[in-house]
């Protein structure tokens, strides 16, 4: 299980598109990314 990315090191929009892991994290925790 991958840990959530450090909130101080949020991935950029480009990284979100490139990394499905971040995509899943965004779907699981939408409030963190708004």
C-alpha positions as CSV (number, residue, x, y, z in Angstrom):
1,X,0.0,0.0,0.0
2,X,1.4,3.4,-1.0
3,X,1.4,6.2,1.5
4,X,-0.3,9.4,0.6
5,X,2.1,12.0,-0.8
6,X,3.4,14.6,1.7
7,X,0.9,17.5,1.8
8,X,3.8,19.9,1.7
9,X,4.9,18.3,-1.6
10,X,1.7,18.2,-3.5
11,X,2.0,16.9,-7.1
12,X,1.4,19.4,-9.9
13,X,-1.4,18.9,-12.4
14,X,1.1,17.4,-14.9
15,X,2.2,14.9,-12.3
16,X,-1.4,14.0,-11.4
17,X,-2.0,13.2,-15.1
18,X,1.2,11.1,-15.3
19,X,0.8,9.2,-12.0
20,X,-2.2,7.0,-11.6
21,X,-1.3,6.6,-7.9
22,X,-2.0,10.3,-7.3
23,X,-5.2,10.0,-9.4
24,X,-6.4,7.2,-7.0
25,X,-5.4,9.3,-4.0
26,X,-7.4,12.2,-5.4
27,X,-10.4,10.0,-5.9
28,X,-10.2,8.6,-2.4
29,X,-9.5,11.9,-0.7
30,X,-11.1,14.6,-2.9
31,X,-11.2,17.2,-0.1
32,X,-7.4,17.1,0.2
33,X,-6.9,18.2,-3.4
34,X,-9.5,21.1,-3.5
